[in-house]
């Protein structure tokens, strides 16, 4: 008998407010040096859509904060797992900016968002462990890796990824069109079994040299805009090149460590950062194995076209959508081995293998 960690339930909260690309047509954008970009809005938006694949994204309502989104996804995951909130032993929330309010551009992370979610779930149990994970976009995967190494048979953990990126981007930066809001949550269960199921292995890497500045906080690119407030910015081209070089090798390293081939896998859930980049990562991964096509016709689901990049929420959101048959034709079948991988600020990379 061995301890295995299973996905017992999954949920998501996708805000109702849809922001189409037309919203940005009349926006004024500036480059990093503070120069106004004089190209027509139609050209900027079209190029953006061609590269990222994003047609729309979701924004939270003004009265909602990140912990609210996390709570709504959590209730759905707990219901799906058919347990009571009081049965949870861990609540872990991955995020990067805390509860940012539209009228208060200050990071609010005390107490932790995990503690706030536990309060919202009405859990009064001193043995419950709550904590946050800040690990860039790979934060949800890192939260899972962290907690499954602590779980004992019979225990449950709630791991949530939630973000309101619409409140931290620079409105004068073209990259603002990428980001969105949302939350995804998964309930994990530790069991003793002889079956080869659940999480099979994981890999985490941090590159804190020159790459540490690829995503950063700084004042607005528009120099006469309030320079006392910090916004999220990124070196898009550098992030793209880094991801193409490092993500496929990290995934192959994980598969090699477990004695598996890419052909043994059934689905690839990759962080929804940029459609062009994600497809390029898959192509590079296939090349490492001398393959021209994925193992299956439906192999890498994409949500970025309609949901944008919600950072830590993207992978748990996909898990919930697929599990609840809302992202057909993608379905999890018994025996499927799924790759989950992410890359983001740090720069950090991680990957996991899960067998259904």
Secondary structure, 3 states (H helix, E strand, C coil): CEEEEEEEEEEEECCCEEEEHHHHCCCCCECCCCCECCCCHHHHHHHHHHHHCCCEEEECCCCCCHHHHHHHHHHHHHHHHCCCHHHCCEEEEECCCECCECCECCCECCCCHHHHHHHHCCCCCCCCEEEEECCHHHHHHHHHHHHHCCCCCCCEEEEEEEEEHHHCECCCCHHHHCECEEEEEEEEEEEEECCCCEEEEEEEEECCCHHHHCEEEECCCCCCCCCCCCEEEECHHHHHHHHHHHHHHHHHHHHHHCCCCHHHCCEEEECCCCHHHHHHHHHHHHHHCCCCCCCCCCCCCCCHHHHCECCCHHHHHHHHHHHCCCCCCCCCCCCCEEEEEEEECCCEEEEEEEEC
